[in-house]
Amino acid sequence: MIFDWFYLYFVENNGFAFGIELFGDIGKLTLTLLRVIFVVILFRWLTELVHQQQPKILIFAFTLIIAGAVGNLIDSVFYGVIFGGSPLFFGKVVDMFYFPFKEGFYPDWVPFLGGKGFVFFRYIFNIADTSITSGAVLVLLFYKKLKMKELWGFFSFSSLFFIFAQNIKTKNYGIFR
């Protein structure tokens, strides 16, 4: 305990948000591979934002999101190999920050929860989660300053398909042009 409202814990999160796990080992492998794909797409999107000279706050926000995603991805891919217990791509993400700001009990008249205890902000998270959340909040706060037509034009499925088809045609199988 650092303060009454701030604890450092060591929690190994085997799933994704809030520790949710789906479909055992196949779900874990799928989740890790989706994280890899997500990071590659976001990085590609970031390079396009820089090329389009989008506002610096948007580039910073995407950098925060990518940094957090890469941090969680490194844990997910390598944690089990480095610290033992699971093979490559089956690692856990370590969460450590806990901020139980307010603890109490639900009033008895609240259906299903009456008399049960509650903790306001009971979630445990890590620095990577904070980075992802901060980047997403920045995007939401400054969305009016964004050149949305250019931004979403890159990410439309037709443009992704066009980029893919162009890479196949030129035998450039990499993700970058």
ZAMARGU-4260 file (C-alpha; in steps of 0.2 Angstrom, whole numbers, plus 5000, padded with zeros to 4 digits):
<rodrens>
0) 5000/5000/5000 | 5007/5017/4995 | 4992/5027/5001 | 4975/5022/5007 | 4969/5025/4989
5) 4984/5018/4980 | 4990/5000/4980 | 5004/4991/4970 | 4998/4973/4966 | 5005/4959/4955
10) 4992/4952/4945 | 4994/4941/4929 | 4980/4944/4917 | 4978/4929/4905 | 4964/4937/4895
15) 4961/4955/4889 | 4950/4969/4896 | 4945/4965/4914 | 4953/4948/4914 | 4940/4941/4902
20) 4946/4924/4894 | 4938/4916/4879 | 4940/4898/4872 | 4955/4892/4881 | 4972/4891/4872
25) 4964/4894/4855 | 4956/4910/4862 | 4973/4915/4869 | 4982/4912/4853 | 4969/4921/4843
30) 4969/4936/4855 | 4988/4938/4854 | 4988/4936/4835 | 4974/4950/4834 | 4985/4961/4845
35) 4999/4959/4832 | 4987/4963/4818 | 4980/4978/4828 | 4998/4985/4831 | 5003/4983/4813
40) 4987/4992/4807 | 4989/5006/4820 | 5007/5008/4815 | 5003/5009/4797 | 4989/5021/4801
45) 5001/5032/4811 | 5013/5033/4796 | 4999/5039/4785 | 4994/5052/4798 | 5012/5059/4798
50) 5012/5059/4779 | 4995/5068/4779 | 5002/5081/4791 | 4988/5078/4803 | 4988/5089/4820
55) 5002/5084/4832 | 4990/5080/4845 | 4982/5066/4835 | 5000/5059/4831 | 5004/5060/4849
60) 4988/5051/4854 | 4991/5037/4841 | 5009/5035/4847 | 5002/5033/4865 | 4990/5020/4859
65) 5003/5011/4849 | 5015/5011/4864 | 5003/5004/4876 | 4997/4991/4863 | 5016/4986/4860
70) 5019/4985/4879 | 5004/4973/4882 | 5009/4963/4866 | 5027/4961/4872 | 5020/4954/4889
75) 5007/4943/4879 | 5020/4936/4867 | 5036/4934/4878 | 5031/4934/4897 | 5028/4915/4898
80) 5044/4911/4889 | 5055/4923/4900 | 5047/4919/4917 | 5041/4901/4913 | 5025/4893/4913
85) 5019/4896/4895 | 5025/4895/4877 | 5028/4909/4865 | 5012/4919/4861 | 5003/4912/4877
90) 5010/4924/4890 | 5001/4934/4902 | 5000/4953/4904 | 5005/4960/4921 | 4994/4972/4929
95) 4999/4982/4945 | 4990/4998/4949 | 4975/4998/4960 | 4965/5014/4965 | 4951/5009/4977
100) 4945/5027/4979 | 4929/5023/4989 | 4923/5007/4998 | 4906/5004/5005 | 4890/4995/5004
105) 4875/4996/4992 | 4859/5001/5001 | 4847/4987/5005 | 4834/4993/4994 | 4845/4991/4978
110) 4838/4976/4969 | 4851/4961/4968 | 4865/4971/4975 | 4857/4978/4991 | 4869/4975/5006
115) 4883/4969/4996 | 4900/4978/4996 | 4907/4989/4982 | 4923/4997/4978 | 4923/5012/4967
120) 4937/5009/4953 | 4941/4992/4958 | 4950/4988/4942 | 4969/4984/4942 | 4979/4990/4927
125) 4996/4993/4920 | 5006/5008/4912 | 5002/5001/4895 | 4983/5002/4898 | 4985/5020/4904
130) 4994/5024/4888 | 4981/5017/4878 | 4967/5025/4888 | 4976/5042/4887 | 4978/5041/4869
135) 4960/5037/4866 | 4954/5051/4877 | 4965/5063/4867 | 4957/5057/4851 | 4940/5060/4858
140) 4944/5077/4866 | 4952/5084/4850 | 4941/5075/4837 | 4935/5092/4830 | 4952/5097/4826
145) 4955/5082/4815 | 4954/5081/4797 | 4942/5067/4798 | 4939/5065/4779 | 4957/5061/4776
150) 4959/5051/4792 | 4945/5039/4788 | 4948/5039/4770 | 4964/5029/4773 | 4955/5017/4785
155) 4941/5012/4774 | 4940/4994/4769 | 4940/4999/4750 | 4957/5008/4752 | 4964/4994/4763
160) 4959/4982/4749 | 4966/4993/4736 | 4983/4994/4745 | 4983/4975/4747 | 4979/4972/4728
165) 4992/4985/4723 | 5005/4975/4734 | 5000/4959/4726 | 5001/4966/4709 | 5019/4973/4712
170) 5024/4958/4722 | 5027/4969/4737 | 5020/4958/4751 | 5025/4970/4765 | 5013/4981/4774
175) 5022/4997/4769 | 5021/5005/4751
</rodrens>
